[in-house]
Each structure stands twice: as structure tokens, then as C-alpha cells.
Amino acid sequence: MFGVGKRRRGGAPKRVQQLAIPLFLGPSAPSLARVVEQWDALFPGVPPLQVRSEQATVTSFEAGGASLMCVYRPVPLSSDEASESVRTSWMWTGDAAELEGHRAHAVVTAAGTDDVVADAWNVTRLSACLLRAGPGLALYWSNGHQVHRPEVVVEFAADPQTPPVPLWVGVSLQENVAGGLSSAMTHGLEALGHREFEVLDTRMDSAELRETLLELALHVLDQGPVLQHGRTFGPSQDVRWGIEHVRGRLDPTRNVIRLGIP
């Protein structure tokens, strides 16, 4: 909707370590040979995955010069964070209580480079391979407050061109049914080096609002921080919305980009 082109020079996100948490149905760790096989099968156009070291529950990987790490824990997550997030994860289908059936989890991270989007890609790919080597139940992307099914993760990760923003960025909605208005805020953009988006009291349909915010997230990841304070933007020359860099109202702990979508 807003167009995607080459990344603007000087617009690269700041360095932030990326991580994801695959959840597994059984306590046994996925076979590393199977994980590598899955990488080769799913991502033939990217550098191969190699196991660099394995020590107890910690495995280090390398792919095209990028370092990745997986810490496997044969126990459920100790907090209810993922179980709470699944109830507001818009791509999750079925009963949220399914998540209570997981018996193990892993923490997948990238060492952190100057290309935070590439790091997020690698963490996503390795997580997809672990879930396939599984038995995988779900992927919890904590920065986005989102939980995804393995098949959804694999589908998005296998796209060689478009960053899987719906995996990385969540959108929380607050609807005023009586007034017919909605407010929304993204989660996950800050971890990718950008301000979160906030929209207050819009009449835009909630599904369209979510789609608009995710499209904008993809736009800034590709183009850099182009939504400048005091400027306008929109889907066409005739439809323009205001931009403010302010302290968030939905989350006062964060500085956000407030979008004036009526």
C-alpha cells in the first residue's frame, strides 16, 4: 500500500539482539542433524546452517558468517507470559489452552550485528527448523507479544523476499463499541530499532487498521525511519494522515509515532 523499495542509506535500525522461544510437545531435544536438514530443505537460497559447538543444552550455529545460539530447556516456560499472549495473538487459531500442553522450550538468539533485520530473519529460520524437527507446538515471539503455529512460522520464513513482519510485530486493539472507535499500538518494532506506532480513536475497521500498521512496519524496516514528526503520509495523494513523535498514551513508558488516522 505504501510501497517497498531499497533501504535508504543511513536508515538501518540500531543493533538489538533478537530472540524467539519455540515450544515443544515432548521433552526430548530436536536432533541437530534434523535441524540442519530442515534448513537445507526450507531455505535453499540462503547460506547453509552449520553446527559450531554443542555443550550440554547450548548449541552454537553459524550461517553465512552470522552466529546463532539455541539454549534448550526440557521444561515448560516458568511464566504465563506466552499463555497470556496467545489469547491476543491474531494469527493463532484454535483453543488458547493448547499452549499448556508444551513440555519443553528453547531460546533462540542471534549474536547481534549491524543488520537487525537479517538477525531477526536468521532467528526466525532457525526457530522454524527446530519446530519442524520438533515435535513443535508453537513459536513465542516475545517482543511482539505474539504466538504462532509451526506451519505459519515455516510459511512466512520460507518467503525469500518479504520480511515476516506478522511474526515479529503484534498489534493490540482497544475497541470502544459504543462510540464505534478503535485505538491500537504495535509491539515489536522497538526491538527492530524503530518507534512503536500508536493510533487513537479511529473509525477505521479493526482488520484494516491491523493491516495498515503491519504494512507500515514493513515499510519502515525497508526504508528506514521515514515517518518524520510534523509530516504527513497516506495511501494516496488525496488521503494524508498526520505524524507525531510523542510519549505514548496507550503505553506511557514509550516514545511512539502517533498516526492521525481518522
C-alpha positions as CSV (number, residue, x, y, z in Angstrom):
1,M,0.0,0.0,0.0
2,F,2.8,2.4,0.9
3,G,5.4,0.9,-1.5
4,V,8.5,-1.0,-0.7
5,G,11.8,-0.3,-2.3
6,K,15.5,-0.3,-1.5
7,R,16.5,0.5,2.0
8,R,17.6,4.2,2.4
9,R,21.2,4.7,3.3
10,G,21.7,5.8,6.9
11,G,18.3,4.3,7.8
12,A,19.4,0.9,9.2
13,P,17.9,0.0,12.6
14,K,20.1,0.2,15.7
15,R,21.8,-3.0,16.9
16,V,19.3,-5.0,19.1
17,Q,19.7,-8.7,20.0
18,Q,16.9,-10.8,18.5
19,L,15.4,-13.8,20.2
20,A,12.5,-16.3,19.9
21,I,11.1,-19.1,22.0
22,P,10.0,-22.3,20.3
23,L,7.7,-24.5,22.4
24,F,7.7,-28.3,22.1
25,L,5.2,-31.1,22.9
26,G,7.8,-33.5,24.2
27,P,10.9,-33.2,26.5
28,S,13.5,-34.6,24.1
29,A,15.6,-32.0,22.3
30,P,15.3,-31.9,18.4
31,S,18.0,-33.8,16.6
32,L,20.7,-31.3,15.4
33,A,21.2,-33.3,12.2
34,R,17.4,-33.0,11.6
35,V,17.6,-29.2,12.2
36,V,20.3,-28.8,9.6
37,E,18.4,-30.9,7.1
38,Q,15.3,-28.8,7.6
39,W,17.4,-25.6,7.0
40,D,18.7,-27.0,3.7
41,A,15.2,-28.1,2.6
42,L,13.3,-24.9,3.6
43,F,15.9,-22.2,2.7
44,P,17.9,-23.3,-0.4
45,G,18.7,-19.7,-1.4
46,V,20.5,-18.7,1.8
47,P,23.9,-19.8,3.3
48,P,23.8,-23.2,4.9
49,L,23.5,-23.7,8.6
50,Q,26.4,-25.3,10.4
51,V,26.8,-26.5,14.0
52,R,29.8,-24.9,15.5
53,S,29.7,-26.3,19.0
54,E,27.5,-28.3,21.3
55,Q,27.8,-28.3,25.1
56,A,25.1,-29.7,27.3
57,T,21.9,-27.8,26.4
58,V,23.6,-25.0,24.5
59,T,24.3,-25.2,20.7
60,S,26.1,-22.6,18.6
61,F,25.4,-22.3,14.9
62,E,26.8,-20.3,12.0
63,A,25.1,-19.3,8.7
64,G,26.8,-17.1,6.2
65,G,29.1,-15.6,8.9
66,A,26.2,-14.9,11.3
67,S,26.3,-16.5,14.7
68,L,23.2,-18.1,16.3
69,M,22.7,-19.8,19.6
70,C,20.0,-22.2,20.9
71,V,19.5,-23.0,24.6
72,Y,17.2,-26.0,25.0
73,R,15.3,-26.4,28.3
74,P,13.4,-29.7,28.8
75,V,10.8,-28.0,31.0
76,P,7.8,-25.7,30.3
77,L,8.2,-21.9,30.4
78,S,8.3,-20.8,34.0
79,S,6.0,-17.8,33.4
80,D,2.5,-17.4,32.0
81,E,3.7,-14.7,29.5
82,A,3.2,-16.9,26.4
83,S,-0.1,-18.3,27.6
84,E,-1.4,-14.7,28.1
85,S,0.0,-13.6,24.8
86,V,-1.7,-16.4,22.8
87,R,-5.1,-15.1,23.8
88,T,-4.4,-11.8,21.8
89,S,-2.4,-13.4,19.0
90,W,-4.5,-12.7,15.9
91,M,-3.0,-15.4,13.8
92,W,-3.4,-18.2,16.4
93,T,-6.4,-20.4,15.6
94,G,-8.0,-22.9,17.9
95,D,-8.0,-23.1,21.7
96,A,-5.5,-20.9,23.6
97,A,-5.3,-23.6,26.2
98,E,-3.4,-25.8,23.8
99,L,-0.2,-24.0,24.8
100,E,-0.5,-25.5,28.3
101,G,0.5,-28.8,26.7
102,H,4.1,-27.9,25.9
103,R,6.8,-29.8,27.8
104,A,9.9,-28.1,26.7
105,H,11.2,-24.8,25.2
106,A,14.2,-23.3,23.6
107,V,15.6,-19.8,23.5
108,V,17.0,-18.9,20.1
109,T,19.2,-15.8,19.7
110,A,21.5,-14.1,17.2
111,A,24.8,-12.7,18.3
112,G,23.7,-9.2,17.1
113,T,25.1,-7.4,14.0
114,D,24.6,-4.1,12.4
115,D,21.7,-5.6,10.4
116,V,19.0,-6.2,12.9
117,V,16.5,-7.4,10.2
118,A,19.0,-10.0,9.0
119,D,19.4,-11.2,12.6
120,A,15.6,-11.5,13.0
121,W,15.5,-13.4,9.7
122,N,18.1,-15.9,11.0
123,V,16.4,-16.4,14.4
124,T,13.1,-17.0,12.6
125,R,14.7,-19.5,10.2
126,L,16.4,-21.5,13.0
127,S,13.2,-21.4,15.0
128,A,11.2,-22.8,12.1
129,C,13.8,-25.6,11.7
130,L,13.6,-26.5,15.4
131,L,9.8,-26.6,15.3
132,R,9.9,-28.9,12.2
133,A,12.5,-31.2,13.8
134,G,10.3,-30.9,17.0
135,P,7.8,-32.0,17.8
136,G,7.0,-28.3,17.8
137,L,3.8,-26.8,19.2
138,A,4.3,-23.0,18.8
139,L,6.7,-20.1,18.4
140,Y,6.5,-17.4,21.0
141,W,8.0,-14.1,19.7
142,S,8.1,-12.2,23.0
143,N,9.0,-8.8,21.6
144,G,5.8,-8.8,19.5
145,H,3.7,-10.4,22.2
146,Q,2.7,-13.0,19.5
147,V,2.4,-16.8,19.5
148,H,2.3,-18.6,16.1
149,R,1.7,-22.2,15.0
150,P,4.7,-24.0,13.4
151,E,3.2,-24.2,9.9
152,V,2.6,-20.4,10.0
153,V,6.2,-19.8,11.0
154,V,7.5,-22.1,8.2
155,E,5.3,-20.4,5.6
156,F,6.5,-16.9,6.5
157,A,10.1,-17.9,7.0
158,A,10.3,-19.6,3.6
159,D,9.4,-16.4,1.7
160,P,12.8,-15.3,0.4
161,Q,11.9,-11.7,-0.3
162,T,9.4,-10.2,2.2
163,P,10.4,-9.9,5.9
164,P,7.9,-11.8,8.1
165,V,6.6,-8.8,9.9
166,P,3.4,-10.5,11.1
167,L,5.7,-12.9,13.1
168,W,7.7,-10.1,14.6
169,V,5.2,-7.3,15.2
170,G,2.0,-7.6,17.1
171,V,-0.9,-5.1,17.2
172,S,-3.0,-4.6,20.3
173,L,-6.5,-3.2,19.8
174,Q,-8.8,-1.4,22.1
175,E,-12.3,-1.0,20.8
176,N,-15.0,1.4,22.0
177,V,-18.0,-0.4,20.9
178,A,-20.5,2.3,22.0
179,G,-18.6,5.1,20.2
180,G,-17.6,3.0,17.2
181,L,-13.9,3.9,17.6
182,S,-10.7,1.9,18.0
183,S,-7.2,2.6,19.3
184,A,-4.2,0.5,18.6
185,M,-0.5,0.1,19.3
186,T,2.2,-2.1,17.8
187,H,4.6,-4.3,19.8
188,G,8.0,-5.4,18.4
189,L,9.1,-2.5,16.3
190,E,11.2,-1.1,19.1
191,A,13.2,-4.3,19.2
192,L,13.8,-3.9,15.5
193,G,15.2,-0.4,16.0
194,H,12.1,1.7,15.4
195,R,9.5,3.5,17.4
196,E,6.2,1.7,18.0
197,F,3.1,3.0,16.2
198,E,0.1,4.3,18.1
199,V,-3.4,5.2,16.7
200,L,-6.1,6.8,18.9
201,D,-9.8,6.9,18.4
202,T,-10.0,5.9,14.7
203,R,-13.1,4.9,12.8
204,M,-11.1,2.6,10.6
205,D,-12.2,-1.1,10.7
206,S,-10.1,-3.1,13.1
207,A,-8.9,-5.6,10.5
208,E,-7.9,-2.8,8.1
209,L,-6.2,-0.9,11.0
210,R,-4.1,-4.0,11.8
211,E,-3.2,-4.5,8.1
212,T,-2.3,-0.8,7.8
213,L,0.0,-0.9,10.8
214,L,1.7,-4.1,9.7
215,E,2.2,-2.6,6.2
216,L,3.7,0.5,7.7
217,A,6.0,-1.7,9.9
218,L,7.3,-3.4,6.7
219,H,7.7,0.0,5.1
220,V,10.0,1.4,7.8
221,L,12.0,-1.8,8.1
222,D,12.7,-1.5,4.4
223,Q,13.0,2.3,4.0
224,G,14.3,3.4,7.4
225,P,12.8,6.0,9.8
226,V,11.0,7.9,7.1
227,L,7.8,8.8,9.2
228,Q,9.1,12.2,10.5
229,H,7.4,14.4,13.1
230,G,5.2,17.0,11.6
231,R,5.0,15.4,8.2
232,T,2.0,13.6,6.6
233,F,1.6,10.2,4.9
234,G,-1.1,8.1,3.4
235,P,-2.2,5.5,0.9
236,S,-2.7,8.2,-1.8
237,Q,-2.0,11.8,-2.6
238,D,-5.6,12.6,-1.7
239,V,-5.6,10.8,1.6
240,R,-3.0,12.1,4.1
241,W,-2.6,11.4,7.8
242,G,-0.6,13.4,10.3
243,I,2.6,12.1,12.1
244,E,3.6,13.0,15.7
245,H,6.6,11.7,17.7
246,V,5.2,11.8,21.2
247,R,5.0,10.0,24.5
248,G,2.6,7.1,24.1
249,R,-0.9,7.3,25.7
250,L,-1.6,3.6,25.5
251,D,1.8,2.8,26.9
252,P,3.2,6.0,28.6
253,T,6.6,4.3,29.1
254,R,7.4,4.5,25.4
255,N,8.0,7.2,22.9
256,V,5.9,6.4,19.9
257,I,4.9,7.5,16.4
258,R,1.3,8.6,16.7
259,L,-0.5,8.3,13.4
260,G,-3.5,10.6,12.9
261,I,-5.8,8.1,11.1
262,P,-9.3,9.4,11.4
